Amino acid sequence: KEMSYADLQMKVIQWAEARKIIPNSTPLAQWKKGMEEMQELKDALDANDLAATSDAVGDVVVCLINLCALADLDLVQCLRGAYGEIKDRKGTMNAEGIFVKEAA
């Protein structure tokens, strides 16, 4: 049976607590680690390496979960808030990769 996102998030937090990441790290330290993982993600994308891309995305999410746990935030609530801000935006991304907002 597949674990739910909430179960996976709790497993990550428990893993980080067992390794003393949660009590001994900081949100800023997890941000820095996340930036390292983002560079690995870029490298994997540049190499068109799907397995490395998947691994790097997972590592970035682990860092975000840890950062949120340390900052007393809930990642899903953060995502919910971000979606609330973007859900009504109108526009499209052009061929140059720029999002062009629809005129109001």
C-alpha positions in Angstrom: 0.0 0.0 0.0 1.3 3.4 -0.9 1.9 5.9 1.9 -0.1 9.2 1.8 1.8 12.5 1.6 1.0 13.1 5.2 2.5 9.7 6.2 5.6 10.4 4.1 6.0 13.8 5.6 5.8 12.4 9.1 8.4 9.7 8.2 10.8 12.4 7.0 10.3 14.4 10.2 10.9 11.2 12.3 14.0 10.4 10.2 15.3 13.9 10.7 14.6 13.9 14.5 16.3 10.5 14.9 19.4 11.9 13.2 19.2 15.1 15.3 18.6 17.3 12.2 15.4 18.8 13.7 16.8 19.7 17.1 20.3 20.8 15.8 19.7 22.5 12.5 18.0 25.7 11.6 15.6 26.8 8.9 18.5 28.7 7.2 20.8 25.7 7.3 18.0 23.6 5.6 17.6 26.4 3.1 21.3 26.2 2.3 21.1 22.4 2.0 18.0 22.8 -0.3 20.0 25.2 -2.5 22.7 22.5 -2.8 20.0 20.0 -3.8 18.6 22.5 -6.3 22.0 22.7 -8.0 22.0 18.9 -8.2 18.5 19.2 -9.7 19.8 21.6 -12.3 22.7 19.4 -13.1 20.4 16.4 -13.5 18.1 18.4 -15.8 21.1 19.6 -17.9 22.2 15.9 -18.2 18.6 14.9 -19.1 19.0 12.2 -16.4 15.5 11.3 -15.3 16.6 9.1 -12.4 18.9 11.8 -11.0 16.1 14.4 -11.5 13.7 12.4 -9.5 16.2 11.9 -6.7 17.1 15.6 -6.6 13.4 16.6 -6.5 12.9 14.3 -3.6 15.9 15.7 -1.8 14.6 19.2 -2.3 11.2 18.2 -0.8 13.0 16.6 2.2 14.8 19.9 2.8 11.6 21.8 2.6 9.9 19.5 5.1 12.8 19.9 7.5 12.8 23.7 7.0 9.1 23.8 7.8 9.4 21.5 10.8 12.1 23.8 12.2 10.2 27.0 11.4 6.9 25.6 12.9 5.3 25.7 9.5 3.2 23.1 7.6 4.4 22.5 4.0 0.9 21.7 2.8 -0.4 25.0 4.4 2.4 26.9 2.6 1.4 25.2 -0.7 -2.3 25.9 0.0 -1.5 29.6 0.5 0.6 29.8 -2.6 -2.1 28.2 -4.6 -4.6 30.6 -3.2 -2.5 33.4 -4.6 -2.0 32.0 -8.1 -5.3 30.1 -8.7 -7.1 33.1 -10.3 -4.1 34.4 -12.3 -4.7 34.4 -16.1 -2.1 34.2 -18.7 0.2 31.7 -20.5 3.9 31.0 -20.8 5.3 32.1 -24.2 7.9 30.2 -26.2 10.7 32.1 -24.5 9.6 30.7 -21.1 8.2 34.0 -19.8 4.7 33.9 -18.1 2.7 36.7 -19.7 -0.2 37.9 -17.6 -3.5 38.3 -19.3 -4.6 42.0 -19.4 -7.2 42.8 -16.8 
